[in-house]
Every structure is written in C-alpha cells, then in structure tokens.
Amino acid sequence: MKLPKLIVFLTAVILLVLVSCHKDRVVSTSFYYWKTVYDNNPLERKYLNAMHSKELYMRIMDVGYGDNGPQPVSPVSFKSALPDSIQLIPVVFIVNDVLKNQTSGQLDDLAAKIVYYVEGRIKPSGRLTYKELQIDCDWTRSTRDNYFYLLRRIKSNIKLKNKILSATLRLHQLKYQRSNGTPPVDRAMLMCYNMGNLRKYGDQNSILEQKEIEKYAGKNLGNYPVPLDVGLPVFSWAVVFRHKQYAGITKRLGSVNFADQRTFKPVGNNLYTLQKDLPKSGLLRGDEIRLERISADQLFACASYLQKFLSSDTLKIIYFHLDEPTLKHYTYENLSKAAAVFR
C-alpha cells in the first residue's frame, strides 16, 4: 500500500475507533424547591414526572445570625410527604455574614448543628436518609477560609459517611479561582442566574444575560478542579424603581398582571410605568417596574454555550425553581430541549 493511501486508511481507522468509543454524557434533570412549605402540588408533580426527575433539591433552612449567634431561619415544613419516586437532596443556605469573625471552635459547633438539624428536618418529608447534602453560600475572599473550614467539618461528620457534599458556585467564584479558591466538596453547582446588578436602573435583565455568562464562564468551566453541575433559571420577578432609585422587589405581581396596560404602561423592553396607586402592593403611581423573566430561547442559548466547555461525563441540570405560577410559562418540551443540549 502506497504511503498516502496508508495514511488515509490509518486516519479513517482512528476516527472510526474514536466515534465508536464516544458515549453520550449522562444528564439528569430536576428542580430546586425554595418555598417554606412543601405540598405535593399536582402540576409541580407533573413537571417532575415529565422531566423524569429522580431528585428534588429542597431548601431545608437558611442559617442567619441572631442574638445568640448562627441560627436556623425559615425552615421548611411539610404538608405532605414527597412522592415515593423522588429522593430528597437537602440544601442549606448560609448567609455570608454568619461566617465572619468565627473561631474554629464556633465553626465546629455550627457544622455539627447543621448536620443534626438536617437529619431531623427531613423526617417529616417521609425520608429517613439522603445521599447528598448541598451548602449554598455566596462566600467572599474575606470569608473563604472560614467557609472552607466549615465545609470540611461538615464533610467529616459521621452522618455524612458515604454521602456526597456539594456546594453552589457563583460566576465570579468560577472566574476568579485563584483568589476565591475551590470549595472542598465532591461536586459544585454552577448557578447561572442572578448575575447582573439588580439595583441598577434600566431595562437590563439581572437574572440572566448571555454576555455575562460568556464573560465569566468559557474555558473556566473545563478547567475547574471539581465536577460541575448546572443550575438554570425558570423564575421571574418585578423590580421596582421610584424616582429611578431601587425600591425593592414586589412579590404581589406576576407576569399576568402586566397584560393590563391601563395600569402598567409599557415604556420599552421590559419596563413599565404604573398608572395608579396599588396600596396592597405598596406601589405608587409613577413607579417604574422592570419585569424580568427568562424565555425558552434564552435558556436554550445559555445551555448551548455552556455545553461546549463542560467536560464531565455525568451532569445534573437543576432548574430554579419548582413553583406552579412560574412553570406555567414553560412547556415540558421547553425544559427538556434545554437539558438535552448537554447530552
């Protein structure tokens, strides 16, 4: 066989071997549950079933700072048990300020209390145990060492033997790995939302901006030393500005309210001017409201970008969050299409 033909033949064989060895990434899809009361809602259950979800990432409590130090805040309660087919993944949100000025002894105590509280709180869900515990904290350089120490103490607790410890990861923590460090956990959940300046006046979307994703993610995804999962947003909120100054988020308004243009006058993109007082919502005529929501196309674009850089062969896509009013804006097909991009 002549040399050029031999080279072509060997190249074809190598390509054939590579193709035959390729395996699709194993992708599972589920939701966060971020409400203070769990009820087995029929529509929410349908979404879990449609997405073939086997897990539910449930916020068990926040850890805030009280008069006597760190304490549980707004713990979840259960009106009903979880469906038999769903595993509970407890999530604990820690307010960053809690970690400041804590001694190692105080952090040891906090780690033990977190595990003890989680163990007791999951029992009303109908579950006796769990396979993963996730800690959510927007740590900073000043709290990094204390936070990582706390994570190590949680991980070493006998109750977490053979369990996974995961932590959430913000985009700025992903990009600036050298200064932010890498949390000592088994997996990290990259939160692809809440990335803009919520308080800045204008028509931007602080939940998800593709340009922000591309600014912070990219090659940082493939180089991250801990296996990554991805959290994607399926929620909306109405941000209020009074005299062009941030005045808060109103929880009494949903997307459906803004169809009433006699009350909410569109002034460009996702900005509206209120035409009358709404006392029950604490709003005044002239207030400007920025309605922020994420379209199915935006989810797909974000997923298409991220999947190019992720290198792990197993991946969880977790939507934030499982909530009937929010889910009505997305079809099963919308969410399945975005998740399928990662396979």
ROTOR-787730 format. One record per residue: residue in three letters; x, y, z of N, C-alpha, C in turn. Coordinates in steps of 0.001 Angstrom, whole numbers, padded with zeros to 6 digits, always signed. Layout:
N
AlaXYZXYZXYZ/...
***
This chain:
343
Met+000852-001198+000000+000000+000000+000000+000883+001242+000000/Lys+000628+002164-000923+001437+003375-001002+001219+004234+000243/Leu+002245+005049+000569+002245+005831+001802+001020+006747+001933/Pro+000653+007559+000923-000525+008442+001089-001803+007655+001388/Lys-001983+006514+000677-003173+005697+000916-003150+005097+002315/Leu-001942+004708+002772-001811+004144+004110-002199+005170+005168/Ile-001758+006423+004962-002078+007491+005911-003581+007722+005967/Val-004217+007750+004786-005665+007934+004720-006382+006787+005429/Phe-005907+005569+005195-006520+004386+005797-006406+004427+007324/Leu-005187+004729+007811-004983+004774+009264-005803+005889+009910/Thr-005902+007030+009228-006709+008138+009744-008169+007732+009872/Ala-008660+007031+008853-010057+006573+008880-010295+005585+010013/Val-009336+004692+010231-009468+003710+011304-009506+004411+012662/Ile-008613+005385+012862-008558+006116+014142-009871+006845+014399/Leu-010384+007510+013353-011654+008226+013505-012792+007285+013837/Leu-012792+006110+013200-013830+005116+013449-013780+004639+014892/Val-012568+004424+015412-012403+003975+016796-012891+005042+017763/Leu-012519+006296+017480-012930+007398+018353-014434+007538+018395/Val-015076+007441+017224-016531+007564+017148-017209+006428+017897/Ser-016675+005202+017710-017294+004041+018348-017137+004087+019864/Cys-016065+004783+020351-015836+004863+021791-016616+005998+022449/His-017137+006915+021645-017849+008060+022211-019156+007632+022871/Lys-019360+008164+024047-020605+007908+024768-021272+009231+025081/Asp-022566+009250+024955-023290+010449+025335-023111+010714+026818/Arg-023043+011988+027167-022971+012368+028577-024268+011959+029267/Val-024163+011446+030478-025345+011075+031261-025867+012333+031945/Val-027047+012776+031554-027624+014024+032063-028929+013716+032792/Ser-029049+014190+034023-030299+014090+034759-030841+015496+034984/Thr-032153+015600+035094-032795+016905+035187-033746+016936+036374/Ser-033685+018022+037129-034607+018167+038239-034789+019636+038586/Phe-035239+019913+039819-035587+021267+040226-035100+021538+041642/Tyr-034920+022833+041907-034834+023298+043285-036247+023530+043800/Tyr-036394+023398+045118-037656+023755+045774-037305+024748+046861/Trp-037755+026007+046702-037258+027096+047535-038375+027768+048323/Lys-039454+027040+048584-040549+027589+049376-040455+027070+050807/Thr-041167+027726+051725-041065+027362+053136-042028+026249+053537/Val-042994+025948+052661-043949+024863+052929-043973+023941+051719/Tyr-043764+022648+051953-043863+021693+050848-045247+021065+050823/Asp-045860+021137+049662-047134+020460+049438-047020+019741+048104/Asn-047587+018583+048010-047470+017768+046806-048422+018303+045734/Asn-048025+019418+045129-048832+020119+044135-048966+019275+042856/Pro-050177+019084+042325-050367+018222+041146-049582+018690+039914/Leu-049606+019996+039622-048891+020497+038443-047384+020351+038624/Glu-046893+020674+039790-045462+020538+040045-045036+019078+039942/Arg-045887+018174+040411-045594+016740+040306-045555+016307+038837/Lys-046430+016886+038017-046436+016553+036584-045119+016944+035929/Tyr-044575+018095+036325-043292+018519+035756-042164+017596+036195/Leu-042188+017173+037436-041189+016216+037892-041271+014917+037084/Asn-042491+014455+036864-042679+013217+036105-042267+013394+034646/Ala-042661+014523+034051-042363+014761+032633-040862+014866+032381/Met-040135+015404+033353-038685+015547+033217-037933+014309+033709/His-038686+013273+034110-038103+012030+034629-037161+012324+035809/Ser-037565+013255+036645-036735+013662+037777-036766+012599+038881/Lys-035612+012296+039389-035489+011320+040474-035113+011986+041791/Glu-034781+013290+041739-034337+014016+042920-035032+015367+042994/Leu-035054+015931+044180-035551+017284+044367-034627+017986+045350/Tyr-033987+019067+044888-033088+019841+045732-033924+020818+046550/Met-034100+020533+047831-035018+021302+048667-034269+022123+049719/Arg-034554+023422+049724-034000+024282+050767-034612+023876+052103/Ile-033762+023419+053002-034219+022977+054320-034333+024165+055267/Met-033372+025085+055154-033381+026272+056012-032304+027237+055522/Asp-032397+028484+055997-031293+029423+055927-030584+029383+057271/Val-029316+029754+057263-028596+029977+058510-028269+031460+058573/Gly-028918+032157+059494-028688+033581+059684-028038+033840+061028/Tyr-027855+035129+061350-027199+035484+062602-028212+036102+063552/Gly-028340+035524+064737-029268+036027+065747-028542+036544+066965/Asp-029279+036808+068006-028699+037352+069237-027692+036398+069863/Asn-027913+035108+069670-027033+034110+070280-026133+033418+069265/Gly-025908+034096+068128-025046+033523+067103-025847+032935+065950/Pro-025230+032080+065138-025922+031486+063994-027151+030707+064426/Gln-028224+030840+063646-029461+030140+063984-030243+029825+062719/Pro-031105+028776+062750-031930+028448+061587-032985+029511+061346/Val-033196+029822+060067-034182+030826+059664-035103+030213+058612/Ser-036403+030422+058774-037425+029976+057802-037245+028525+057375/Pro-037188+027588+058307-037065+026182+057913-038302+025702+057174/Val-038108+024735+056287-039221+024195+055517-040104+023327+056414/Ser-041391+023326+056137-042316+022407+056806-043046+021614+055731/Phe-043635+020500+056127-044228+019588+055147-045721+019410+055406/Lys-046523+019776+054406-047951+019465+054449-048207+018039+053988/Ser-047300+017542+053154-047434+016173+052645-046047+015595+052434/Ala-045987+014299+052296-044710+013631+052064-044330+013742+050590/Leu-043054+013575+050321-042583+013562+048936-043110+012327+048213/Pro-043283+012410+046886-043626+011198+046127-042569+010112+046338/Asp-042987+008870+046321-042062+007761+046585-040899+007708+045602/Ser-041118+008213+044384-040096+008107+043340-039013+009179+043444/Ile-039164+010132+044373-038253+011272+044443-037344+011179+045674/Gln-036040+011317+045431-035085+011410+046531-034941+012878+046944/Leu-034840+013120+048214-034672+014468+048739-033188+014797+048855/Ile-032790+015916+048246-031447+016451+048419-031572+017724+049249/Pro-031243+017678+050546-031384+018870+051373-030356+019940+051007/Val-030809+021198+051012-029947+022340+050722-030031+023307+051895/Val-028879+023768+052358-028812+024740+053454-028153+026007+052932/Phe-028874+027132+053024-028321+028410+052603-027708+029117+053806/Ile-026440+029499+053686-025737+030180+054770-025489+031627+054375/Val-026010+032554+055157-025760+033970+054927-024272+034235+055134/Asn-023655+034920+054200-022205+035103+054233-021715+035748+055529/Asp-022467+036697+056054-022031+037398+057264-021911+036471+058466/Val-022609+035355+058449-022531+034386+059549-021106+033875+059729/Leu-020353+033836+058643-019021+033244+058669-017951+034194+059195/Lys-018288+035454+059315-017293+036436+059748-017009+036315+061246/Asn-015731+036487+061584-015310+036549+062993-015701+035305+063791/Gln-015665+034144+063143-015958+032886+063823-014657+032136+064119/Thr-014561+031609+065322-013387+030799+065672-013574+029386+065126/Ser-012502+028626+065124-012603+027243+064656-013567+026448+065536/Gly-013562+026728+066838-014490+026041+067734-015939+026372+067420/Gln-016209+027623+067116-017567+028028+066762-018000+027394+065441/Leu-017075+027293+064507-017393+026666+063218-017602+025163+063379/Asp-016832+024534+064270-017053+023114+064573-018477+022914+065085/Asp-018886+023783+065987-020224+023697+066575-021297+023920+065506/Leu-021076+024896+064625-022044+025184+063567-022173+024003+062605/Ala-021057+023401+062240-021090+022244+061333-021916+021116+061932/Ala-021690+020827+063201-022431+019754+063867-023917+020068+063937/Lys-024250+021324+064218-025654+021710+064316-026364+021641+062964/Ile-025671+022026+061903-026275+021963+060567-026644+020524+060224/Val-025696+019602+060427-025957+018192+060100-027078+017648+060988/Tyr-027042+017965+062267-028067+017486+063195-029445+018007+062788/Tyr-029516+019292+062428-030801+019899+062067-031354+019295+060775/Val-030470+019083+059796-030899+018477+058529-031445+017082+058770/Glu-030730+016299+059580-031159+014933+059877-032582+014915+060449/Gly-032872+015843+061339-034198+015877+061943-035261+016453+061041/Arg-034880+017424+060215-035864+018137+059402-036371+017312+058231/Ile-035579+016359+057730-036025+015598+056565-037049+014523+056928/Lys-037125+014137+058178-038019+013036+058547-039486+013299+058217/Pro-040016+014525+058419-041411+014773+058035-041672+014668+056532/Ser-040593+014639+055729-040765+014501+054272-041088+013064+053877/Gly-040959+012154+054834-041156+010747+054517-039862+010034+054183/Arg-038724+010737+054358-037428+010146+054057-036640+009939+055342/Leu-035966+008826+055436-035159+008532+056617-033708+008941+056421/Thr-033305+009071+055161-031920+009415+054877-031847+010169+053558/Tyr-030638+010505+053141-030403+011247+051899-029016+010872+051397/Lys-028763+011091+050119-027469+010696+049565-026540+011871+049309/Glu-027090+013086+049395-026290+014282+049121-026796+015428+049982/Leu-025860+016240+050467-026181+017475+051162-025516+018606+050395/Gln-026295+019656+050113-025728+020796+049391-025738+022039+050288/Ile-024613+022756+050269-024483+024008+051011-024444+025158+050000/Asp-025269+026156+050250-025385+027314+049365-024894+028542+050113/Cys-023847+029178+049605-023318+030388+050247-022557+031199+049211/Asp-022810+032497+049189-022065+033396+048298-020863+033920+049076/Trp-019882+033026+049284-018719+033394+050083-017850+034415+049345/Thr-017055+035127+050105-016154+036137+049574-014729+035812+050001/Arg-013801+036608+049526-012402+036369+049900-012207+036446+051400/Ser-012939+037351+052048-012758+037548+053490-013351+036401+054316/Thr-014315+035675+053756-014940+034568+054495-014533+033196+053954/Arg-013724+033202+052888-013373+031944+052209-012787+030903+053168/Asp-011789+031285+053958-011120+030310+054811-012079+029707+055837/Asn-012903+030542+056438-013882+030034+057401-014906+029127+056734/Tyr-015336+029526+055537-016336+028722+054826-015767+027356+054452/Phe-014561+027341+053926-013963+026074+053521-013700+025185+054738/Tyr-013321+025796+055855-013142+025019+057091-014473+024403+057509/Leu-015539+025198+057443-016868+024693+057794-017259+023522+056900/Leu-017001+023631+055610-017332+022545+054683-016566+021270+055037/Arg-015291+021421+055377-014505+020235+055740-015047+019580+057010/Arg-015480+020392+057959-016027+019842+059198-017372+019146+058945/Ile-018182+019708+058061-019442+019054+057696-019149+017718+057017/Lys-018202+017737+056088-017865+016529+055326-017350+015422+056242/Ser-016643+015786+057311-016055+014782+058192-017044+014226+059214/Asn-018239+014807+059278-019245+014324+060223-019618+012878+059889/Ile-019712+012040+060892-020003+010615+060687-021324+010409+059956/Lys-022263+011343+060124-023563+011232+059457-023450+011380+057943/Leu-022346+011968+057473-022156+012157+056034-021246+011099+055417/Lys-020959+010062+056180-020133+008985+055636-020834+008370+054425/Asn-020087+008244+053331-020584+007698+052059-021631+008590+051393/Lys-021767+009827+051849-022673+010773+051210-021875+011812+050430/Ile-022535+012433+049460-021923+013488+048657-022146+014828+049347/Leu-021105+015643+049411-021251+017031+049844-021009+017912+048630/Ser-022006+018729+048294-021868+019642+047165-022053+021071+047648/Ala-021646+022024+046818-021782+023437+047161-022151+024203+045895/Thr-022856+025295+046084-023180+026149+044946-021970+027012+044592/Leu-021972+027473+043347-020853+028244+042813-021388+029385+041964/Arg-021039+030614+042336-021428+031771+041534-020418+031992+040421/Leu-020840+032782+039425-019973+033008+038272-018669+033700+038652/His-018721+034661+039580-017483+035357+039953-016539+034413+040689/Gln-017084+033441+041406-016245+032458+042091-015613+031495+041094/Leu-016321+031253+039998-015795+030396+038933-014629+031071+038219/Lys-014816+032334+037862-013806+033025+037054-012538+033311+037845/Tyr-012708+033788+039079-011544+034189+039869-011169+033073+040847/Gln-010768+031937+040266-010476+030757+041075-009279+030968+041995/Arg-008293+031703+041517-007077+031866+042315-007362+032596+043622/Ser-008157+033665+043561-008437+034433+044777-009595+033856+045579/Asn-010563+033245+044898-011727+032693+045599-011503+031282+046113/Gly-010554+030574+045508-010298+029214+045928-011344+028237+045400/Thr-011130+026963+045704-012046+025901+045294-012629+025239+046528/Pro-013939+025220+046685-014529+024633+047890-014200+023139+047994/Pro-013903+022661+049195-013536+021252+049406-014777+020357+049439/Val-015360+020151+048266-016591+019374+048147-016443+018363+047016/Asp-017424+017478+046902-017392+016444+045870-017858+016972+044512/Arg-018846+017891+044535-019364+018478+043301-019751+019926+043586/Ala-019812+020727+042511-020242+022118+042649-021365+022386+041659/Met-022339+023202+042094-023487+023563+041257-023303+025001+040787/Leu-023015+025169+039497-022834+026500+038941-024193+027166+038749/Met-024412+028258+039460-025689+028963+039399-025646+029996+038276/Cys-026335+029682+037190-026329+030561+036015-027512+031524+036061/Tyr-027580+032262+037144-028636+033253+037291-028241+034240+038385/Asn-029043+035330+038487-028731+036414+039435-027320+036946+039189/Met-027035+037264+037929-025671+037630+037574-025501+039118+037293/Gly-026595+039865+037201-026499+041285+036907-026730+042133+038143/Asn-026686+043448+037949-026912+044382+039047-028402+044650+039185/Leu-029018+043975+040130-030453+044087+040339-030875+045524+040626/Arg-030060+046273+041345-030428+047602+041820-030177+048701+040790/Lys-029541+048379+039703-029234+049391+038683-030467+049696+037847/Tyr-030776+050976+037698-031928+051382+036902-031650+051123+035416/Gly-032659+050646+034710-032513+050387+033276-033331+049189+032865/Asp-033200+048797+031603-034024+047709+031072-033251+046404+030927/Gln-032115+046289+031621-031339+045048+031564-032069+043935+032309/Asn-031565+042726+032167-032132+041574+032872-031079+041061+033842/Ser-031321+041235+035124-030324+040835+036112-030347+039342+036407/Ile-031358+038630+035909-031432+037186+036153-030440+036448+035267/Leu-030492+036711+033977-029597+036023+033047-029296+036921+031860/Glu-028019+037162+031622-027555+037901+030460-026500+037051+029767/Gln-026730+036733+028511-025801+035870+027785-024382+036445+027767/Lys-024257+037756+027634-022928+038374+027591-022188+038176+028909/Glu-022946+038196+030012-022321+037984+031316-021848+036546+031468/Ile-022664+035607+030999-022264+034195+031023-020946+034013+030277/Glu-020866+034579+029087-019678+034400+028256-018462+035117+028837/Lys-018710+036173+029594-017616+036918+030219-016976+036121+031353/Tyr-017772+035344+032062-017279+034674+033262-017006+033183+033085/Ala-017670+032545+032149-017594+031078+032060-016507+030638+031082/Gly-016899+030196+029900-015915+029793+028898-014983+028705+029388/Lys-013676+028904+029156-012682+027890+029493-012582+027635+030994/Asn-013068+028578+031799-013045+028360+033252-013860+027127+033641/Leu-014852+026788+032826-015683+025618+033104-014870+024332+032998/Gly-014140+024220+031880-013379+022998+031645-012197+022835+032580/Asn-011702+023962+033112-010520+023914+033974-010858+023786+035457/Tyr-012133+023806+035792-012478+023802+037208-012147+022437+037816/Pro-011470+022411+038972-010981+021134+039521-012025+020261+040196/Val-013248+020745+040329-014329+019960+040935-015393+019710+039869/Pro-015964+018507+039774-017028+018248+038794-018180+019243+038964/Leu-018659+019767+037824-019686+020804+037861-021042+020293+037395/Asp-022089+020754+038070-023456+020645+037598-023939+022064+037288/Val-025132+022179+036712-025586+023489+036231-026983+023795+036741/Gly-027151+024971+037326-028457+025466+037725-028929+026535+036749/Leu-030127+026370+036218-030684+027309+035237-031966+027944+035778/Pro-032238+029199+035408-033383+029914+035993-034689+029699+035233/Val-035733+029384+035971-037100+029421+035422-037963+030186+036437/Phe-037625+031435+036631-038392+032273+037540-038404+033691+037001/Ser-039244+034499+037550-039318+035906+037161-039531+036738+038412/Trp-039274+038036+038303-039586+038952+039391-039799+040348+038851/Ala-040463+041157+039643-040772+042539+039268-039966+043463+040169/Val-039020+044180+039566-038111+045057+040302-038653+046485+040232/Val-038820+047117+041382-039466+048427+041462-038423+049544+041611/Phe-038635+050626+040834-037808+051830+040939-038715+053022+041182/Arg-038325+053829+042152-039075+055048+042463-038116+056227+042294/His-038477+057117+041359-037588+058239+041007-036227+057713+040566/Lys-036300+056615+039794-035113+055978+039219-034164+055388+040273/Gln-034659+055215+041504-033884+054579+042562-034519+053233+042917/Tyr-033680+052243+043163-034173+050912+043504-035050+050962+044746/Ala-036232+050358+044669-037173+050373+045795-037577+048974+046246/Gly-036996+047942+045644-037273+046582+046089-037898+045714+045016/Ile-038211+044467+045399-038892+043506+044526-040298+043303+045078/Thr-041296+043458+044230-042663+043222+044676-043058+041783+044381/Lys-043510+041078+045406-043882+039673+045255-045362+039504+044929/Arg-046083+040621+044906-047522+040542+044659-047883+040617+043177/Leu-046890+040827+042324-047159+040954+040893-046511+039814+040130/Gly-047282+039236+039205-046767+038217+038310-046865+038698+036879/Ser-046354+037895+035965-046349+038289+034554-047735+038628+034037/Val-048757+037920+034539-050112+038132+034031-050613+039537+034324/Asn-050161+040155+035407-050627+041494+035761-050269+042536+034710/Phe-049156+042347+034042-048647+043365+033134-049372+043381+031792/Ala-050296+042440+031605-051151+042492+030395-052147+043641+030475/Asp-052397+044160+031676-053303+045288+031878-052537+046591+031623/Gln-052578+047046+030377-051783+048210+030007-052374+049526+030483/Arg-053604+049505+030981-054155+050723+031572-053532+050982+032944/Thr-053083+049918+033567-052411+050050+034868-050900+050070+034714/Phe-050380+049207+033837-048944+049100+033617-048628+049528+032180/Lys-048153+050746+032021-047891+051283+030692-046490+050879+030231/Pro-046401+050143+029102-045077+049753+028596-044287+050988+028152/Val-043017+051041+028562-042173+052170+028163-040880+051698+027510/Gly-040848+050453+027090-039678+049940+026399-039161+048654+027000/Asn-038908+047696+026106-038426+046380+026518-039249+045847+027691/Asn-038625+045649+028842-039333+045046+029974-039633+046063+031082/Leu-039716+047360+030723-040025+048400+031695-041472+048870+031563/Tyr-042094+049116+032714-043481+049582+032756-043589+050728+033766/Thr-044483+051677+033463-044773+052753+034408-046163+052554+034988/Leu-046253+052590+036299-047514+052371+036986-048409+053606+036855/Gln-049666+053385+036452-050584+054477+036172-051489+054834+037340/Lys-051443+054066+038412-052256+054370+039592-051627+053722+040811/Asp-052014+054208+041998-051510+053611+043229-052027+052180+043386/Leu-051176+051316+043919-051576+049952+044276-051189+049738+045736/Pro-052052+050191+046654-051713+050167+048087-051368+048780+048619/Lys-052094+047743+048157-051841+046385+048654-050435+045902+048305/Ser-049903+046436+047222-048547+046063+046803-047500+047064+047266/Gly-047961+048137+047932-047040+049165+048386-046452+049985+047260/Leu-047186+050096+046142-046691+050789+044960-047449+052093+044739/Leu-046753+053083+044158-047330+054395+043904-047348+054700+042417/Arg-048323+055476+042027-048396+055932+040631-047071+056604+040256/Gly-046565+056251+039095-045288+056774+038631-044116+055849+038891/Asp-044316+054844+039760-043255+053856+039957-042960+053156+038639/Glu-041701+052878+038401-041321+052104+037212-040974+050684+037662/Ile-041446+049734+036889-041276+048329+037250-040586+047595+036108/Arg-039532+046927+036443-038815+046123+035451-039208+044668+035645/Leu-039925+044121+034680-040337+042719+034741-039240+041866+034119/Glu-038605+041074+034951-037513+040224+034484-037985+038777+034427/Arg-037838+038166+033271-038184+036758+033089-037272+036181+032018/Ile-037226+034878+031960-036320+034179+031050-037139+033376+030054/Ser-036902+033622+028785-037634+032894+027746-037002+031531+027510/Ala-037754+030668+026856-037228+029344+026499-036030+029475+025560/Asp-036054+030471+024673-034930+030698+023754-033669+031094+024511/Gln-033828+031918+025544-032672+032307+026357-032076+031110+027083/Leu-032933+030243+027602-032445+029032+028263-031643+028173+027293/Phe-032179+028028+026083-031527+027189+025080-030177+027785+024680/Ala-030129+029111+024518-028877+029773+024139-027822+029607+025228/Cys-028244+029757+026470-027319+029591+027588-026793+028156+027639/Ala-027680+027190+027504-027288+025779+027523-026332+025457+026373/Ser-026627+025975+025203-025795+025705+024014-024382+026224+024202/Tyr-024261+027350+024877-022926+027909+025129-022179+027090+026181/Leu-022828+026797+027295-022158+026105+028395-021682+024714+028017/Gln-022507+023985+027243-022180+022591+026966-020876+022432+026192/Lys-020452+023474+025484-019216+023403+024699-017979+023306+025581/Phe-018094+023716+026838-016921+023782+027702-016927+022756+028832/Leu-018078+022197+029144-018160+021227+030236-017545+019905+029809/Ser-016748+019324+030684-016010+018120+030297-016457+016858+031033/Ser-017263+016979+032082-017629+015803+032866-018573+014892+032082/Asp-018522+013600+032388-019364+012636+031666-020697+012400+032358/Thr-020875+012976+033548-022184+012974+034209-022510+014407+034593/Leu-023773+014761+034488-024148+016158+034693-025595+016248+035171/Lys-025814+017118+036148-027168+017405+036602-027556+018807+036136/Ile-028749+018915+035561-029319+020210+035220-030478+020446+036186/Ile-030343+021479+037019-031338+021740+038049-031971+023104+037785/Tyr-033277+023103+037566-033994+024354+037305-034431+024990+038622/Phe-034286+026317+038673-034718+027066+039846-035948+027890+039465/His-037152+027575+039965-037382+026507+040907-038772+025927+040634/Leu-039129+024881+041403-040386+024167+041215-041520+024970+041846/Asp-042240+025709+041009-043264+026622+041511-044335+026781+040433/Glu-045569+026441+040761-046631+026396+039748-046774+027680+038939/Pro-046877+028871+039531-047035+030083+038711-045898+030294+037726/Thr-044696+029902+038121-043538+030041+037236-043566+029009+036116/Leu-043841+027769+036474-043781+026681+035496-044786+026844+034362/Lys-045870+027565+034623-046888+027751+033587-046355+028489+032358/His-045211+029146+032507-044620+029872+031377-043695+028997+030538/Tyr-043534+027730+030943-042638+026820+030225-043346+025495+029979/Thr-043196+024983+028790-043721+023652+028497-042687+022603+028894/Tyr-043130+021377+029009-042192+020289+029253-041122+020271+028161/Glu-041577+020527+026924-040666+020486+025779-039596+021565+025894/Asn-039983+022759+026373-039010+023840+026565-037860+023393+027455/Leu-038204+022845+028596-037193+022477+029579-036403+021245+029133/Ser-037080+020308+028494-036388+019121+028010-035404+019469+026900/Lys-035779+020418+026053-034911+020816+024938-033633+021439+025450/Ala-033732+022309+026445-032533+022945+027003-031633+021919+027667/Ala-032226+020984+028412-031422+019967+029095-030764+019017+028102/Ala-031468+018721+027000-030950+017765+026008-029696+018278+025319/Val-029525+019592+025295-028322+020170+024673-027051+019649+025320/Phe-027109+019323+026589-025917+018923+027339-025527+017476+027082/Arg-026372+016696+026421-026047+015286+026227-025004+015097+025125/
***
